[in-house]
Amino acid sequence: MAKKAKTGKPESNGNGVLPKLKAVYEFMTANNLDSLELDEAGTHLKMVRRKAVSQIPVPVPVGLPTASAGASAPALAAAPAQPAAPVLPAGQTIKSTMMGIFYRASSPSSPPFVREGDTVKAGQVLCMIEAMKVFNEIKADYACTVVRVLLENGKPVKSGQDLFLVQR
C-alpha cells in the first residue's frame, strides 16, 4: 500500500499505478464498457463509469407555419409554448405505488415479467421497483392485457407515474 505524504496524497512507490489506471480507463472508454473488474497479482480493481443523465426529448408541434419572412417571426414568438401530452391508445394504466428504479425482470439475464400483448391474472407480478436497495414487486390488481410498457428498464420512476397501459 502506498504511503501518504503530508499533503494527504499517496506517494509514488515506483510501481506505476497511475499509468496502469489510465490504461484501464482508456480501455473501458475505447470499448464502451460501463464496468470492469481486474484481478492481478493480489490486487483487485473494480471501475464503474457513471452514465450522463439523458435528456428527455421535447415534443415539437407539427403543422406550424415556418418563419420564412422576418415579419412572421415575432408572431410565432408571441404564441405560448405548451408541450404536447403524449397520445396514448384507449385503455387503463397501472401506476407506480412508490418512487424508485423500474425493472421489467428480476435480473438482467432473466426474461421480463410481462411483455406487450401478454394477458395477466390478478396478483401476477408485472415489474419490480427498487427503493433503497429493496426490490418491491408491483402486481396486477385485476386481470388484463398489457398493451404497452410505458417505461424503459432501469429508469427512475415517481410515485403515481404510469407504468403500463392495459385493457381489461
Secondary structure as the mmCIF struct_conf table of DSSP 4:
data_model
#
loop_
_struct_conf.conf_type_id
_struct_conf.id
_struct_conf.beg_label_comp_id
_struct_conf.beg_label_asym_id
_struct_conf.beg_label_seq_id
_struct_conf.end_label_comp_id
_struct_conf.end_label_asym_id
_struct_conf.end_label_seq_id
HELX_LH_PP_P HELX_LH_PP_P1 ALA A 2 LYS A 3
STRN STRN1 LYS A 4 LYS A 4
TURN_TY1_P TURN_TY1_P1 LYS A 6 THR A 7
BEND BEND1 GLY A 8 LYS A 9
STRN STRN2 PRO A 10 PRO A 10
HELX_LH_PP_P HELX_LH_PP_P2 GLU A 11 SER A 12
BEND BEND2 GLY A 14 ASN A 15
HELX_RH_AL_P HELX_RH_AL_P1 VAL A 17 ALA A 30
TURN_TY1_P TURN_TY1_P2 ASN A 31 ASN A 32
BEND BEND3 ASP A 34 ASP A 34
STRN STRN3 SER A 35 GLU A 40
TURN_TY1_P TURN_TY1_P3 ALA A 41 GLY A 42
STRN STRN4 THR A 43 VAL A 48
HELX_LH_PP_P HELX_LH_PP_P3 ARG A 49 PRO A 59
BEND BEND4 VAL A 62 GLY A 63
HELX_LH_PP_P HELX_LH_PP_P4 LEU A 64 THR A 66
BEND BEND5 ALA A 69 ALA A 69
TURN_TY1_P TURN_TY1_P4 GLY A 70 SER A 72
HELX_RH_AL_P HELX_RH_AL_P2 ALA A 73 ALA A 78
BEND BEND6 ALA A 79 ALA A 79
HELX_LH_PP_P HELX_LH_PP_P5 PRO A 83 VAL A 87
BEND BEND7 ALA A 90 GLY A 91
STRN STRN5 GLN A 92 LYS A 95
HELX_LH_PP_P HELX_LH_PP_P6 SER A 96 SER A 96
BEND BEND8 THR A 97 MET A 98
STRN STRN6 GLY A 100 TYR A 103
BEND BEND9 ARG A 104 SER A 107
TURN_TY1_P TURN_TY1_P5 PRO A 108 SER A 109
BEND BEND10 SER A 110 SER A 110
HELX_LH_PP_P HELX_LH_PP_P7 PRO A 111 PRO A 112
BEND BEND11 PHE A 113 PHE A 113
TURN_TY1_P TURN_TY1_P6 GLU A 116 GLY A 117
STRN STRN7 THR A 119 VAL A 120
TURN_TY1_P TURN_TY1_P7 ALA A 122 GLY A 123
STRN STRN8 VAL A 125 ALA A 131
TURN_TY1_P TURN_TY1_P8 MET A 132 LYS A 133
STRN STRN9 VAL A 134 LYS A 139
BEND BEND12 ASP A 141 TYR A 142
STRN STRN10 CYS A 144 VAL A 149
BEND BEND13 LEU A 151 LEU A 151
TURN_TY1_P TURN_TY1_P9 ASN A 153 GLY A 154
STRN STRN11 PRO A 156 VAL A 157
TURN_TY1_P TURN_TY1_P10 SER A 159 GLY A 160
STRN STRN12 ASP A 162 GLN A 167
#
